[in-house]
Amino acid sequence: VALKRMLNFNVPPVKNSTGEPVWKVLIYDRFGQDIISPLLSVKELRDMGITLHLLLHSDRDAIPDVPAVYFVMPTEENIDRMCQDLRNQLYESYYLNFISAISRSKLEDIANAAIGANAVTQVAKVFDQYLNFITLEDDMFVLCNQNKELVSYRAINRPDITDTEMETIMDTIVDSLFCFFVTLGAIPIIRCSRGTAAEMVAVKLDKKLRENLRDARNSLFTGDTLGAGQFSFQRPLLVLVDRNIDLATPLHHTWTYQALVHDVLDFHLNRVNLEESTGMESSPAGARPKKKNKKSYDLTASDKFWQKHKGSPFPEVAESVQQELESYRAQEDEVKRLKSIMGIEGEDEGAISMLSDNTAKLTSAVSSLPELLEKKRLIDLHTNVATAVLEHIKSRKLDVYFEYEEKIMSKSTLDKSLLDMISDPDAGTPEDKMRLFLIYYISSAQAPSEIDLEQYKKALMDAGCNLAPLSYIKQWK
């Protein structure tokens, strides 16, 4: 809703207006691109009058009679580039939207450039959008995709981190969470674990919310914001937890569809990229190997199969794809059969009487064609994705890993020794083995004795593992 409002020049879109949308250009940076792409498809953008969407730092031609909507982070280089656009008089008018709040000094830079370029009248609106977070699903958002290693677990827990770096990371996290609550129009009750990074974030966020509420006239939570009934007594609860409390879970091999796609395939911002295998057909000797085709698929909320099965265990998913395929084939056969009946000519009275029933059937079959094609597209998509996942499961024995780790984490008895799992050359990549061992190490009540540990280390090294994670976890424990 917030994005659509922004693309409509910060006026809420009118529901039943029949008029054509105003044609405009959308200019974003990589951050803006990541925020928009999981939510709005190119078609939806076009419906809102966006004819072109371009990256800020690409070479852009002047389009003098079109308004431009900018959606960028208020960074130094972005602002320089925007000032340059003003000087070059690229567009008819400029709607500047900042993903996070822009500082006073940077605003003055833009003002100076506008005066210098004689373009003050063309800067139509400047808005802080407070949209610095990426929404992937109805109930899930992430903080950032660009430079994400800068605000990761590793970044916070590096032994050589300086105080200023830590401050920057905390500010980045707090800024995103603050944006999220502004967009929600709600003020949370914050709970966190004491003495951890989570507490640092909580204290900063609390301070930022209070400062904003103190100035009643300019508060983001009063007045005509999106969630206008905001001082309600139903305040959301924000629980901040430090990853250190449970380090075994992110290492755990999973068994549900979405988690497997995320673990074994290249899956970012709801889009999965696959390399198509070229099949087993042998190419003639000396021929160049065929190039692998790269395909990407969007797994979005509008994909009913994904919505229904992303949390299901993998074997169920495979079964459901099969069922969908069968029901699709039955429908397709029905259409074919009807077409062949309609092709009957001649005076056969039976055919004529059948025609009237079948005309009705055929019309319904034809009207369900777009639906059929969409169904076919989704079946193909999930067949390809599930096949790719299955190849990984088979070649790396991920099912075995999953069950074994479940047993370790629930402290059940193990049917096979850990050493056998690590030294089995057919089971998994070195990384899989390392993950398994780290889970064992984190979950065990007392650490294995030095003698056992040496044995494990040797087995891990023979399997080609990098032992650096183990020394970190050892120290951590």
C-alpha positions in Angstrom: 0.0 0.0 0.0 2.8 2.4 0.9 4.6 1.7 -2.4 1.5 2.2 -4.5 0.8 5.5 -2.7 4.4 6.6 -3.4 4.1 5.7 -7.1 0.9 7.7 -7.3 2.8 10.9 -6.3 2.1 10.3 -2.6 -1.6 10.5 -3.0 -3.6 7.4 -2.0 -4.8 5.8 -5.3 -8.5 6.3 -6.0 -10.4 3.0 -6.2 -12.9 3.6 -9.0 -11.2 6.3 -11.1 -11.5 5.4 -14.8 -9.0 7.9 -16.0 -5.7 6.8 -17.5 -2.8 6.8 -15.0 -0.2 9.6 -15.3 2.7 8.1 -17.3 6.0 8.4 -15.4 9.5 7.1 -15.0 10.7 5.3 -11.9 14.3 5.7 -10.9 15.6 3.5 -8.1 18.9 2.4 -6.6 19.7 -1.2 -5.8 18.1 -0.9 -2.3 14.9 0.5 -3.9 14.9 -2.3 -6.5 15.1 -5.0 -3.8 12.2 -3.4 -1.9 9.9 -3.1 -4.9 10.7 -6.4 -6.8 9.3 -8.9 -4.4 6.0 -6.9 -4.1 5.2 -5.4 -7.5 5.6 -7.2 -10.9 6.4 -5.3 -14.1 2.8 -5.6 -15.1 1.6 -4.0 -11.9 4.0 -1.2 -12.3 2.8 -0.6 -15.8 -0.8 -0.5 -14.6 0.3 2.3 -12.3 1.7 4.3 -15.2 5.3 3.4 -14.8 6.6 3.1 -18.4 10.3 2.8 -17.6 12.1 1.7 -14.4 15.8 2.5 -14.4 18.7 2.3 -12.0 19.9 5.6 -10.8 23.5 5.0 -11.7 22.9 3.8 -15.2 23.2 6.0 -18.3 19.8 7.6 -18.7 18.6 9.7 -21.6 16.6 12.9 -21.1 12.8 12.6 -21.3 11.8 16.2 -20.9 8.1 15.9 -20.8 7.7 13.1 -18.1 7.6 13.3 -14.3 10.2 11.1 -12.6 9.6 9.3 -9.3 12.9 8.6 -7.4 13.1 5.9 -4.8 16.6 5.8 -3.3 18.7 5.7 -0.2 19.9 9.1 0.9 23.6 8.3 0.4 26.3 10.8 -0.7 26.7 9.4 -4.2 23.0 9.0 -4.8 22.4 12.6 -3.9 25.3 13.8 -6.2 23.7 11.9 -9.0 20.3 13.4 -8.4 21.8 16.9 -8.4 23.5 16.1 -11.7 20.0 15.0 -13.1 18.6 18.4 -12.0 21.5 20.2 -13.7 21.0 18.2 -16.9 17.3 18.8 -16.8 16.5 15.2 -17.6 12.8 15.2 -16.6 9.7 17.5 -16.4 9.3 17.2 -12.7 11.0 15.4 -9.8 9.4 13.5 -7.0 12.2 12.6 -4.6 11.4 9.7 -2.2 14.0 8.6 0.3 13.9 5.0 1.6 15.2 6.2 5.0 15.0 9.7 6.4 17.4 12.2 4.7 19.6 14.4 6.9 19.2 18.2 6.9 22.6 18.8 5.4 21.9 16.6 2.4 18.6 18.2 1.8 20.4 21.5 1.6 22.8 20.0 -1.0 19.8 19.2 -3.2 18.3 22.6 -2.6 21.5 24.3 -3.7 21.8 22.2 -6.8 18.1 23.0 -7.7 18.8 26.7 -7.3 22.0 26.4 -9.3 20.2 24.5 -12.1 17.2 26.9 -12.0 15.0 23.8 -11.3 13.4 24.7 -8.0 9.9 24.7 -9.5 10.4 21.3 -11.0 11.2 19.5 -7.7 7.6 18.7 -7.0 7.8 16.8 -3.7 10.4 15.5 -1.3 9.3 12.6 0.9 10.9 10.4 3.6 9.2 7.1 2.9 10.5 5.0 5.8 10.4 1.8 3.7 13.9 0.5 4.6 12.9 -3.2 4.8 12.1 -5.9 2.3 8.7 -7.6 2.6 8.9 -11.2 1.3 5.5 -12.5 2.5 2.5 -11.4 4.4 4.2 -12.4 7.7 7.8 -12.0 6.9 10.3 -9.2 6.2 14.0 -9.0 6.1 16.2 -6.0 6.8 18.5 -5.9 3.9 19.8 -7.7 0.8 22.5 -5.3 -0.4 25.6 -5.4 1.7 23.9 -8.0 3.9 27.2 -9.4 5.2 27.7 -6.0 6.9 24.8 -6.6 9.3 25.1 -10.3 9.7 25.7 -12.6 12.7 29.3 -12.8 11.7 29.7 -9.0 11.5 28.4 -8.5 15.0 30.4 -11.4 16.5 33.8 -10.7 14.9 36.5 -10.6 17.6 38.2 -7.5 16.0 35.1 -5.4 15.6 35.5 -1.7 16.7 33.0 0.3 18.7 32.2 2.6 15.7 31.5 -0.4 13.4 29.2 -1.9 16.0 27.4 1.4 16.3 26.9 1.5 12.5 25.5 -2.0 12.5 23.1 -1.3 15.3 22.0 2.0 13.7 21.3 0.1 10.4 19.2 -2.5 12.2 17.3 0.1 14.3 16.6 2.2 11.2 15.0 -0.7 9.4 12.9 -1.7 12.4 11.9 1.9 12.9 10.8 2.2 9.2 8.8 -1.0 9.7 6.8 0.4 12.6 6.3 3.7 10.9 4.8 1.9 7.9 2.7 -0.2 10.2 1.6 2.9 12.1 2.0 1.2 15.4 4.3 1.6 18.4 5.5 -1.8 19.8 6.1 -3.0 23.3 9.7 -4.2 23.1 11.1 -7.3 24.9 14.7 -8.5 24.6 17.3 -10.8 26.2 19.6 -8.9 28.6 23.3 -8.3 28.0 23.3 -9.2 24.3 23.3 -7.4 21.0 19.5 -7.7 21.1 19.5 -5.4 24.1 21.6 -2.8 22.3 19.1 -2.8 19.4 16.2 -2.6 21.8 17.6 0.4 23.7 18.3 2.4 20.5 15.0 1.6 19.0 13.2 2.6 22.2 15.0 5.9 22.2 14.3 6.6 18.5 10.5 5.9 19.0 10.4 8.1 22.1 12.1 11.0 20.4 9.7 10.8 17.5 6.7 10.8 19.8 7.9 13.8 21.9 7.4 16.2 19.0 3.6 15.8 18.7 3.3 18.1 15.6 5.8 16.2 13.5 5.3 12.7 14.9 5.2 10.0 12.3 2.6 8.1 14.3 -0.1 10.8 14.4 -2.0 12.6 11.7 -2.7 11.2 8.3 -0.2 8.3 8.2 -1.3 5.0 6.7 -2.4 3.3 9.9 -4.4 6.3 11.2 -6.0 4.6 14.3 -2.6 4.3 15.8 -3.0 5.1 19.5 -5.0 2.0 20.0 -4.4 -0.2 23.0 -3.5 -3.1 20.8 0.2 -2.6 20.6 2.2 -5.2 18.8 4.9 -7.1 20.8 8.4 -6.9 19.4 10.6 -9.7 20.7 14.3 -9.3 19.9 16.4 -12.5 20.4 20.1 -13.0 20.0 21.1 -15.8 17.5 23.6 -17.0 20.1 20.8 -18.5 22.2 20.2 -21.2 19.5 23.1 -21.6 17.1 22.2 -25.2 16.1 19.0 -24.4 14.2 20.5 -22.4 11.3 23.0 -25.2 10.7 20.3 -27.9 10.7 19.4 -29.6 7.4 15.7 -29.1 6.7 12.9 -31.2 5.2 10.2 -28.7 4.2 9.9 -27.4 0.7 10.6 -23.7 1.2 13.5 -24.3 3.6 15.1 -26.8 1.3 14.8 -24.5 -1.7 16.5 -21.8 0.4 19.2 -24.2 1.6 20.3 -26.0 -1.5 19.3 -23.7 -4.4 20.1 -20.1 -5.3 17.1 -18.4 -3.7 16.9 -14.7 -3.0 14.1 -12.3 -2.6 11.5 -14.9 -3.6 13.3 -15.7 -6.8 15.0 -19.1 -7.4 17.7 -19.4 -10.1 18.2 -22.8 -11.6 20.7 -24.2 -14.1 18.9 -26.6 -16.3 20.6 -29.9 -16.7 21.1 -30.9 -20.3 19.9 -34.4 -19.8 21.9 -37.6 -20.4 22.1 -37.6 -24.2 25.7 -38.1 -25.2 27.2 -35.5 -27.5 29.4 -36.6 -30.3 33.0 -37.0 -29.4 34.9 -33.7 -29.6 31.8 -31.6 -29.6 31.6 -28.6 -27.4 29.7 -29.3 -24.2 26.2 -27.8 -24.3 25.8 -24.5 -22.4 23.5 -24.9 -19.4 20.4 -22.7 -19.6 19.8 -20.6 -16.6 16.2 -20.2 -15.6 14.7 -18.1 -12.9 11.3 -18.5 -11.3 9.4 -16.2 -8.9 7.8 -18.0 -6.0 5.2 -15.5 -4.9 2.0 -15.1 -2.9 0.0 -15.5 -6.0 1.3 -19.0 -6.6 -1.3 -21.1 -4.9 0.7 -24.3 -5.0 3.6 -22.5 -3.2 1.4 -20.9 -0.6 -0.2 -24.3 0.2 2.9 -26.4 0.2 5.9 -24.3 1.1 5.7 -25.6 4.7 5.1 -29.2 3.7 7.6 -32.0 4.1 9.3 -32.7 0.7 7.8 -36.1 -0.1 4.3 -34.6 0.2 5.3 -31.8 -2.2 6.4 -34.3 -4.8 3.2 -36.2 -4.4 1.1 -33.0 -4.8 2.9 -32.0 -8.0 2.1 -35.4 -9.4 -1.6 -35.0 -8.5 -1.8 -31.5 -10.0 -0.3 -32.9 -13.2 -2.8 -35.7 -13.4 -5.8 -33.3 -12.8 -4.3 -31.0 -15.5 -4.0 -33.8 -18.0 -7.6 -34.9 -17.4 -8.8 -31.4 -18.1 -6.6 -31.1 -21.2 -7.9 -34.4 -22.6 -11.4 -33.2 -22.1 -10.7 -30.1 -24.2 -9.1 -32.2 -26.9 -12.0 -34.7 -27.0 -14.5 -31.9 -27.3 -12.5 -30.4 -30.2 -12.6 -33.7 -32.1 -16.3 -34.0 -31.5 -16.9 -30.5 -32.9 -15.1 -31.6 -36.0 -17.7 -34.1 -37.0 -19.4 -33.2 -40.3 -22.1 -35.0 -42.3 -25.7 -35.8 -41.6 -25.2 -38.2 -38.8 -28.2 -37.4 -36.5 -26.4 -38.6 -33.4 -23.7 -36.0 -34.0 -26.2 -33.2 -34.4 -28.0 -34.0 -31.1 -24.6 -34.3 -29.4 -23.6 -30.8 -30.7 -26.0 -28.9 -28.5 -24.7 -30.5 -25.2 -21.2 -30.1 -26.4 -21.4 -26.5 -27.4 -22.1 -25.6 -23.8 -19.2 -27.9 -22.7 -16.8 -26.4 -25.2 -17.6 -22.8 -24.3 -16.9 -23.6 -20.6 -13.7 -25.5 -21.7 -12.5 -22.5 -23.8 -13.3 -20.0 -21.0 -11.2 -22.1 -18.6 -8.2 -22.1 -21.0 -6.3 -19.2 -19.4 -6.7 -20.9 -16.1 -5.4 -24.1 -17.6 -2.4 -22.5 -19.0 -1.6 -20.8 -15.7 -2.0 -24.2 -14.0 0.4 -25.7 -16.6 3.0 -22.9 -15.9 2.9 -23.6 -12.2 3.1 -27.3 -12.6 6.2 -26.9 -14.9 7.7 -24.5 -12.4 7.3 -26.7 -9.4 8.3 -29.8 -11.3 11.6 -28.1 -12.2 12.3 -26.7 -8.8 11.3 -29.9 -7.0 13.5 -32.0 -9.4 16.5 -29.7 -8.7 15.9 -30.1 -4.9 15.6 -33.8 -5.3 18.9 -34.1 -7.1 20.6 -32.4 -4.1 18.8 -34.7 -1.6 19.8 -37.8 -3.5 23.4 -36.8 -4.2 24.0 -35.5 -0.7 21.7 -37.9 1.3 20.1 -34.9 2.9 17.2 -37.0 4.2 19.7 -39.0 6.3 21.3 -35.8 7.6 17.9 -34.4 8.5 16.8 -37.4 10.5 20.2 -37.8 12.2 20.3 -34.1 13.3 16.7 -34.3 14.5 17.8 -37.2 16.8 20.8 -35.3 18.1 18.8 -32.1 18.8 16.0 -34.0 20.5 18.6 -36.1 22.4 17.2 -39.5 21.2 19.4 -42.5 20.8 21.4 -42.6 17.6 21.3 -45.7 15.3 24.6 -45.0 13.6 27.8 -43.6 15.0 28.6 -40.0 14.1 32.1 -41.1 13.0 30.6 -43.4 10.3 28.4 -40.6 9.0 31.4 -38.3 8.7 33.7 -40.8 7.1 31.0 -42.1 4.6 32.4 -40.8 1.3 29.0 -40.9 -0.4 27.1 -38.9 2.1 27.1 -35.1 1.6 29.6 -32.4 0.9 32.3 -31.4 3.4 30.0 -28.5 4.4 27.2 -30.9 5.2 29.5 -33.0 7.4 30.8 -29.9 9.2 27.2 -28.7 9.8 26.3 -32.1 11.3 29.3 -32.2 13.6 28.8 -28.6 14.8 25.2 -29.4 15.7 26.4 -32.4 17.6 29.0 -30.3 19.3 26.6 -27.5 20.2 23.9 -29.8 21.4 25.9 -32.2 23.5 25.6 -31.6 27.2 29.3 -32.1 27.8 31.9 -31.5 25.1 33.5 -34.7 23.7 36.8 -35.6 25.3 40.0 -34.5 23.7 40.8 -38.0 22.4 37.3 -38.3 20.8 37.6 -34.8 19.4 41.0 -35.6 17.7 39.4 -38.6 16.1 36.5 -36.5 14.8 38.9 -33.8 13.6 40.9 -36.3 11.7 37.8 -37.7 10.0 36.6 -34.2 9.2 39.9 -33.3 7.6 39.9 -36.5 5.6 36.5 -35.6 4.3 38.0 -32.3 3.1 36.4 -30.0 5.8 37.6 -26.6 6.8 38.1 -26.7 10.6 37.9 -23.0 11.2 34.2 -23.1 12.2 34.9 -25.8 14.7 37.5 -23.7 16.5 35.1 -20.7 16.6 32.3 -22.8 18.1 34.7 -24.4 20.6 35.6 -20.9 21.8 32.0 -19.8 21.7 30.9 -22.8 23.8 
